[in-house]
């Protein structure tokens, strides 16, 4: 049998009273500007160039992949 208990409203902790003014206002997002689009997927230009150079100079890389890496290297260098 369930008991009928009275549920009290939780009082705010007085220790954190000074932080109340820094809380988000009602209807405001927690991070209004957020993470810039595409920033998670950005690769450093230098890192990309180094990887392509390694692919081009490696003897174990297939010729077709070396050619594609060289094309991509040129496109990055020119800025296409």
N, C-alpha and C positions, 0 to 999 in steps of 0.2 A: 504494500500500500504506500503510495507516495505521500510524503509529508508536505504540508503547506507551509513552507518557510517564507519569511519575508526577506526579499533580496534588497539589500541596501545599495544605494548609489555609492560608487567608489569616490571617496574624497581625494582631491589632488594632493599629492605629497608636498608639504610645505618646503621641503629641501630643494625642490626644483622650481620654486616660484619665480626666481630670478631669470630662468630660461624661457619663460612664457612669451616674452616679447620677441624672441628669436624663432618661434615656431611659425610654420607656414600659415598664411591667412587662409580663410575659407575660400574655396574655389580656385586657389592658386596651385599650380603644379609644383612638385618638389624640385624639379630641375628644369626651369622654363626654357633655357637655351639648349640644354642637352648636349649630347655628343654630336659633333659635326658629321654630316652624311658622308660616308665613304672613308672616314678616318680609320676605322678598324681594318680596312682592306688595303690601306696604303703601304707600299713597300718603298723603302728608301731607294732613291735613284742609284746611289752608289752600290748598294747591295745587289740590285738587279743587274747592273753593268758587270760587276765582279763575277756573278754567277754565269752570265752569258760568255764572258771571256774564258772562264774555266771550261765551259762546254765546248767552245770553239777549239781550244788548245789540247783538249784531252784526246788521247789516242784510242780510248775505248768507246768514245761517243760515235754512233753511226753517222755516216756522211750526210744523210738527209737531215738529221737533227742538227748537225754542225751548220748546214746551210741555213736552216730555219733560225738558229741562234744568231748567225751573222746578220740575217735580214732584220731580226728584231733589234739587234744591237745598233744597226744603222738607223732604224726608225726612231729608237730612243735618243740617239745622238743628234739626229736632225730635229727631232721634236714633233713628229707626226702625231 
